[in-house]
Amino acid sequence: MKVDQKGHTVCIKDTQGDLVSYLMKVTHEYKSFEKYNIIIDIRMHKNLSVKQINGFMPLSKIHKKAKKSFVIVTSDLDHNAVSDKLAVVRSIQEAYDIIEMEEIERDLGF
């Protein structure tokens, strides 16, 4: 797991290739990331199922309740099949764009 902090956002990249252990590690270490917007970078995984992506739903819900952004980056998935409660994008730049838009919405009180 590689963690890069840029301002108020943390990008957490899976470096081991095991999605289940990555999810457990992110969940276990969540307290150290809770004050930041989070980008989950799982682009290295191919042939992901919607069920695997939905495994991040509990973390996403907790994080959004705290008024922070939670974005998943994966390139190999039908993004239309994923729940609209999860922010799933194809690139890191899209993730930063989503976070920026959500921060503007929060600042405006939406």
MDTraj code that builds the backbone (N, CA, C; nanometers):
import mdtraj as md
import numpy as np

residues = "MET LYS VAL ASP GLN LYS GLY HIS THR VAL CYS ILE LYS ASP THR GLN GLY ASP LEU VAL SER TYR LEU MET LYS VAL THR HIS GLU TYR LYS SER PHE GLU LYS TYR ASN ILE ILE ILE ASP ILE ARG MET HIS LYS ASN LEU SER VAL LYS GLN ILE ASN GLY PHE MET PRO LEU SER LYS ILE HIS LYS LYS ALA LYS LYS SER PHE VAL ILE VAL THR SER ASP LEU ASP HIS ASN ALA VAL SER ASP LYS LEU ALA VAL VAL ARG SER ILE GLN GLU ALA TYR ASP ILE ILE GLU MET GLU GLU ILE GLU ARG ASP LEU GLY PHE".split()
xyz = np.array([
    [0.0852, -0.1172, 0.0000],
    [0.0000, 0.0000, 0.0000],
    [0.0901, 0.1239, 0.0000],
    [0.0663, 0.2116, -0.0961],
    [0.1436, 0.3349, -0.1063],
    [0.0501, 0.4522, -0.0819],
    [0.0902, 0.5411, 0.0091],
    [0.0071, 0.6553, 0.0455],
    [0.0766, 0.7838, 0.0034],
    [0.0063, 0.8647, -0.0771],
    [0.0566, 0.9956, -0.1191],
    [-0.0417, 1.1009, -0.0712],
    [0.0105, 1.1996, 0.0012],
    [-0.0745, 1.3090, 0.0474],
    [-0.0462, 1.4330, -0.0356],
    [-0.1523, 1.4926, -0.0831],
    [-0.1408, 1.6168, -0.1597],
    [-0.2463, 1.7117, -0.1038],
    [-0.2020, 1.8051, -0.0209],
    [-0.2952, 1.8993, 0.0401],
    [-0.3908, 1.8290, 0.1340],
    [-0.5191, 1.8411, 0.1060],
    [-0.6238, 1.7838, 0.1909],
    [-0.6733, 1.6482, 0.1374],
    [-0.5945, 1.5882, 0.0479],
    [-0.6346, 1.4613, -0.0139],
    [-0.5248, 1.3572, 0.0012],
    [-0.5666, 1.2338, 0.0286],
    [-0.4747, 1.1211, 0.0396],
    [-0.5100, 1.0212, -0.0699],
    [-0.4093, 0.9810, -0.1474],
    [-0.4272, 0.8788, -0.2498],
    [-0.3635, 0.7501, -0.1978],
    [-0.4439, 0.6453, -0.1862],
    [-0.3971, 0.5182, -0.1317],
    [-0.3956, 0.4166, -0.2455],
    [-0.2758, 0.3759, -0.2852],
    [-0.2596, 0.2865, -0.3996],
    [-0.2275, 0.1450, -0.3538],
    [-0.2964, 0.0485, -0.4132],
    [-0.2669, -0.0913, -0.3844],
    [-0.1399, -0.1297, -0.4586],
    [-0.0417, -0.1824, -0.3876],
    [0.0842, -0.2224, -0.4492],
    [0.1073, -0.3733, -0.4429],
    [0.0167, -0.4459, -0.3752],
    [0.0376, -0.5892, -0.3567],
    [-0.0443, -0.6754, -0.4517],
    [-0.1543, -0.6230, -0.5026],
    [-0.2347, -0.6991, -0.5974],
    [-0.3404, -0.7883, -0.5358],
    [-0.3603, -0.7795, -0.4055],
    [-0.4630, -0.8587, -0.3375],
    [-0.5689, -0.7618, -0.2852],
    [-0.6822, -0.7546, -0.3548],
    [-0.7852, -0.6554, -0.3220],
    [-0.8446, -0.6761, -0.1828],
    [-0.8626, -0.8009, -0.1429],
    [-0.9225, -0.8287, -0.0121],
    [-0.8318, -0.7797, 0.1005],
    [-0.7030, -0.8108, 0.0938],
    [-0.6121, -0.7662, 0.2003],
    [-0.5932, -0.6145, 0.1951],
    [-0.5978, -0.5568, 0.0748],
    [-0.5883, -0.4115, 0.0607],
    [-0.7071, -0.3441, 0.1300],
    [-0.8269, -0.3939, 0.1040],
    [-0.9468, -0.3377, 0.1677],
    [-0.9388, -0.3504, 0.3192],
    [-0.8916, -0.4651, 0.3675],
    [-0.8783, -0.4837, 0.5126],
    [-0.7755, -0.3869, 0.5706],
    [-0.6644, -0.3660, 0.5003],
    [-0.5597, -0.2761, 0.5479],
    [-0.6100, -0.1317, 0.5508],
    [-0.6796, -0.0890, 0.4451],
    [-0.7342, 0.0472, 0.4411],
    [-0.8360, 0.0654, 0.5538],
    [-0.9208, -0.0341, 0.5738],
    [-1.0204, -0.0270, 0.6803],
    [-0.9536, -0.0194, 0.8168],
    [-0.8513, -0.1011, 0.8377],
    [-0.7795, -0.1053, 0.9657],
    [-0.7089, 0.0278, 0.9945],
    [-0.6550, 0.0908, 0.8915],
    [-0.5797, 0.2149, 0.9101],
    [-0.6642, 0.3392, 0.8813],
    [-0.7956, 0.3232, 0.8724],
    [-0.8841, 0.4335, 0.8348],
    [-0.8688, 0.5556, 0.9255],
    [-0.8488, 0.5348, 1.0532],
    [-0.8395, 0.6470, 1.1477],
    [-0.7296, 0.7462, 1.1094],
    [-0.6223, 0.6973, 1.0483],
    [-0.5139, 0.7884, 1.0107],
    [-0.5468, 0.8682, 0.8837],
    [-0.6509, 0.8271, 0.8099],
    [-0.6896, 0.8966, 0.6870],
    [-0.8205, 0.9730, 0.6991],
    [-0.8909, 0.9594, 0.8100],
    [-1.0278, 1.0092, 0.8188],
    [-1.0429, 1.1600, 0.8030],
    [-0.9398, 1.2364, 0.8271],
    [-0.9507, 1.3822, 0.8161],
    [-0.9223, 1.4340, 0.6743],
    [-0.8930, 1.3435, 0.5831],
    [-0.8590, 1.3799, 0.4455],
    [-0.9643, 1.3269, 0.3477],
    [-0.9689, 1.3857, 0.2296],
    [-1.0424, 1.3243, 0.1199],
    [-0.9597, 1.2028, 0.0780],
    [-1.0267, 1.0959, 0.0370],
    [-0.9554, 0.9720, 0.0058],
    [-0.9767, 0.9322, -0.1400],
    [-0.8658, 0.8978, -0.2056],
    [-0.8693, 0.8374, -0.3381],
    [-0.8168, 0.6954, -0.3230],
    [-0.8975, 0.5981, -0.3619],
    [-0.8595, 0.4575, -0.3591],
    [-0.8147, 0.4195, -0.4999],
    [-0.6856, 0.3957, -0.5166],
    [-0.6299, 0.3657, -0.6489],
    [-0.6121, 0.2147, -0.6644],
    [-0.7048, 0.1531, -0.7395],
    [-0.6975, 0.0083, -0.7631],
    [-0.6904, -0.0213, -0.9131],
    [-0.6219, 0.0653, -0.9857],
    [-0.6095, 0.0489, -1.1304],
    [-0.5322, -0.0763, -1.1688],
    [-0.4490, -0.1275, -1.0802],
    [-0.3692, -0.2459, -1.1144],
    [-0.4542, -0.3724, -1.1251],
    [-0.5739, -0.3694, -1.0675],
    [-0.6616, -0.4873, -1.0698],
    [-0.7405, -0.4928, -1.1993],
    [-0.7392, -0.6061, -1.2616],
    [-0.8139, -0.6266, -1.3857],
    [-0.9324, -0.7186, -1.3579],
    [-1.0360, -0.7062, -1.4380],
    [-1.1556, -0.7905, -1.4276],
    [-1.2221, -0.7832, -1.2902],
    [-1.2348, -0.6634, -1.2378],
    [-1.3035, -0.6452, -1.1102],
    [-1.4539, -0.6595, -1.1290],
    [-1.5185, -0.7149, -1.0291],
    [-1.6642, -0.7259, -1.0327],
    [-1.7257, -0.6090, -0.9550],
    [-1.8516, -0.5842, -0.9823],
    [-1.9233, -0.4802, -0.9092],
    [-1.9272, -0.5159, -0.7608],
    [-1.9394, -0.6448, -0.7306],
    [-1.9422, -0.6894, -0.5908],
    [-1.8120, -0.6523, -0.5187],
    [-1.6987, -0.6678, -0.5871],
    [-1.5713, -0.6317, -0.5263],
    [-1.5634, -0.4813, -0.5001],
    [-1.6096, -0.4021, -0.5943],
    [-1.6102, -0.2563, -0.5766],
    [-1.7052, -0.2181, -0.4629],
    [-1.8188, -0.2850, -0.4546],
    [-1.9153, -0.2554, -0.3487],
    [-1.8607, -0.2863, -0.2098],
    [-1.7522, -0.3613, -0.2015],
    [-1.6875, -0.3872, -0.0727],
    [-1.6379, -0.2595, -0.0063],
    [-1.6198, -0.1540, -0.0860],
    [-1.5747, -0.0258, -0.0325],
    [-1.6904, 0.0611, 0.0170],
    [-1.8137, 0.0152, -0.0031],
    [-1.9321, 0.0939, 0.0326],
    [-1.9358, 0.1351, 0.1808],
    [-1.9099, 0.0437, 0.2761],
    [-1.9143, 0.0864, 0.4172],
    [-1.8162, 0.1999, 0.4486],
    [-1.6943, 0.1909, 0.3971],
    [-1.5962, 0.2981, 0.4190],
    [-1.6431, 0.4279, 0.3553],
    [-1.6978, 0.4189, 0.2358],
    [-1.7458, 0.5362, 0.1655],
    [-1.8567, 0.6060, 0.2438],
    [-1.9505, 0.5281, 0.2957],
    [-2.0618, 0.5860, 0.3725],
    [-2.0114, 0.6598, 0.4960],
    [-1.9202, 0.5964, 0.5696],
    [-1.8646, 0.6589, 0.6906],
    [-1.7946, 0.7888, 0.6541],
    [-1.7168, 0.7844, 0.5469],
    [-1.6376, 0.9003, 0.5082],
    [-1.7260, 1.0152, 0.4601],
    [-1.8297, 0.9828, 0.3857],
    [-1.9193, 1.0879, 0.3354],
    [-2.0016, 1.1505, 0.4481],
    [-2.0326, 1.0713, 0.5517],
    [-2.1028, 1.1279, 0.6677],
    [-2.0168, 1.2313, 0.7376],
    [-1.8846, 1.2130, 0.7298],
    [-1.7905, 1.3073, 0.7900],
    [-1.7634, 1.4266, 0.6975],
    [-1.8408, 1.4367, 0.5890],
    [-1.8301, 1.5475, 0.4926],
    [-1.6932, 1.5499, 0.4236],
    [-1.6474, 1.4334, 0.3854],
    [-1.5230, 1.4191, 0.3094],
    [-1.5510, 1.3357, 0.1853],
    [-1.4686, 1.3520, 0.0831],
    [-1.4866, 1.2790, -0.0426],
    [-1.4151, 1.1448, -0.0385],
    [-1.4740, 1.0462, -0.1075],
    [-1.4193, 0.9111, -0.1174],
    [-1.4377, 0.8680, -0.2627],
    [-1.3265, 0.8560, -0.3353],
    [-1.3327, 0.8263, -0.4784],
    [-1.2479, 0.7033, -0.5080],
    [-1.3031, 0.6123, -0.5879],
    [-1.2325, 0.4908, -0.6284],
    [-1.1884, 0.5068, -0.7734],
    [-1.0614, 0.4747, -0.8006],
    [-1.0082, 0.4836, -0.9361],
    [-0.9801, 0.3428, -0.9873],
    [-1.0511, 0.3041, -1.0931],
    [-1.0274, 0.1771, -1.1600],
    [-1.0605, 0.1945, -1.3071],
    [-0.9775, 0.1386, -1.3917],
    [-0.9991, 0.1588, -1.5347],
    [-1.0716, 0.0413, -1.5995],
    [-1.0742, -0.0716, -1.5344],
    [-1.1261, -0.1934, -1.5962],
    [-1.2597, -0.2351, -1.5338],
    [-1.3650, -0.1549, -1.5587],
    [-1.4950, -0.1832, -1.4982],
    [-1.6026, -0.1076, -1.5745],
    [-1.7222, -0.1662, -1.5813],
    [-1.8360, -0.0946, -1.6377],
    [-1.8856, 0.0024, -1.5306],
    [-1.8485, 0.1277, -1.5437],
    [-1.8803, 0.2267, -1.4409],
    [-2.0297, 0.2517, -1.4258],
    [-2.1075, 0.2198, -1.5264],
    [-2.2527, 0.2373, -1.5180],
    [-2.3183, 0.1312, -1.4310],
    [-2.2503, 0.0191, -1.4091],
    [-2.3063, -0.0898, -1.3299],
    [-2.2882, -0.0683, -1.1793],
    [-2.2022, 0.0247, -1.1422],
    [-2.1724, 0.0499, -1.0013],
    [-2.2778, 0.1429, -0.9420],
    [-2.3087, 0.1226, -0.8152],
    [-2.4051, 0.2063, -0.7448],
    [-2.3649, 0.3536, -0.7540],
    [-2.4643, 0.4395, -0.7688],
    [-2.4341, 0.5827, -0.7759],
    [-2.3950, 0.6394, -0.6395],
    [-2.4003, 0.5572, -0.5356],
    [-2.3563, 0.5999, -0.4028],
    [-2.2042, 0.5965, -0.3914],
    [-2.1396, 0.5288, -0.4856],
    [-1.9936, 0.5238, -0.4901],
    [-1.9441, 0.6100, -0.6055],
    [-1.8397, 0.6880, -0.5792],
    [-1.7768, 0.7662, -0.6854],
    [-1.6649, 0.6811, -0.7440],
    [-1.6850, 0.6334, -0.8656],
    [-1.5870, 0.5490, -0.9329],
    [-1.5501, 0.6161, -1.0649],
    [-1.4204, 0.6402, -1.0837],
    [-1.3712, 0.7075, -1.2038],
    [-1.2567, 0.6282, -1.2657],
    [-1.2150, 0.6698, -1.3854],
    [-1.1118, 0.5974, -1.4608],
    [-0.9697, 0.6484, -1.4395],
    [-0.9528, 0.7720, -1.3907],
    [-0.8174, 0.8259, -1.3775],
    [-0.8017, 0.9047, -1.2473],
    [-0.6759, 0.9204, -1.2080],
    [-0.6452, 0.9979, -1.0874],
    [-0.6898, 1.1428, -1.1053],
    [-0.6696, 1.1985, -1.2235],
    [-0.7098, 1.3368, -1.2478],
    [-0.8610, 1.3541, -1.2314],
    [-0.9390, 1.2572, -1.2808],
    [-1.0852, 1.2631, -1.2614],
    [-1.1193, 1.2598, -1.1128],
    [-1.0454, 1.1805, -1.0369],
    [-1.0707, 1.1714, -0.8924],
    [-1.0483, 1.3068, -0.8260],
    [-0.9362, 1.3721, -0.8604],
    [-0.9110, 1.5052, -0.8042],
    [-1.0177, 1.6055, -0.8482],
    [-1.0658, 1.5943, -0.9709],
    [-1.1719, 1.6833, -1.0194],
    [-1.3017, 1.6630, -0.9413],
    [-1.3362, 1.5360, -0.9172],
    [-1.4577, 1.5055, -0.8388],
    [-1.4456, 1.5639, -0.6986],
    [-1.3304, 1.5452, -0.6358],
    [-1.3090, 1.5977, -0.5004],
    [-1.3217, 1.7493, -0.5003],
    [-1.2642, 1.8142, -0.5990],
    [-1.2734, 1.9601, -0.6069],
    [-1.4189, 2.0055, -0.6204],
    [-1.4953, 1.9372, -0.7057],
    [-1.6373, 1.9724, -0.7216],
    [-1.7153, 1.9488, -0.5924],
    [-1.6894, 1.8367, -0.5257],
    [-1.7603, 1.8080, -0.4010],
    [-1.7243, 1.9085, -0.2926],
    [-1.5998, 1.9537, -0.2890],
    [-1.5603, 2.0542, -0.1897],
    [-1.6316, 2.1866, -0.2157],
    [-1.6444, 2.2227, -0.3429],
    [-1.7173, 2.3456, -0.3766],
    [-1.8630, 2.3323, -0.3339],
    [-1.9241, 2.2166, -0.3592],
    [-2.0629, 2.1944, -0.3187],
    [-2.0773, 2.2044, -0.1673],
    [-1.9830, 2.1462, -0.0935],
    [-1.9895, 2.1538, 0.0543],
    [-1.9743, 2.2976, 0.1005],
    [-1.8822, 2.3732, 0.0378],
    [-1.8630, 2.5129, 0.0750],
    [-1.9885, 2.5957, 0.0499],
    [-2.0623, 2.5598, -0.0557],
    [-2.1847, 2.6327, -0.0888],
    [-2.3061, 2.5837, -0.0091],
    [-2.2874, 2.4749, 0.0660],
    [-2.3941, 2.4259, 0.1520],
    [-2.4870, 2.3242, 0.0874],
    [-2.4466, 2.2616, -0.0211],
    [-2.5302, 2.1601, -0.0862],
    [-2.5191, 2.0275, -0.0165],
])
top = md.Topology()
chain = top.add_chain()
for i, resn in enumerate(residues, 1):
    res = top.add_residue(resn, chain, resSeq=i)
    for name in ("N", "CA", "C"):
        top.add_atom(name, md.element.get_by_symbol(name[0]), res)
traj = md.Trajectory(xyz[None], top)
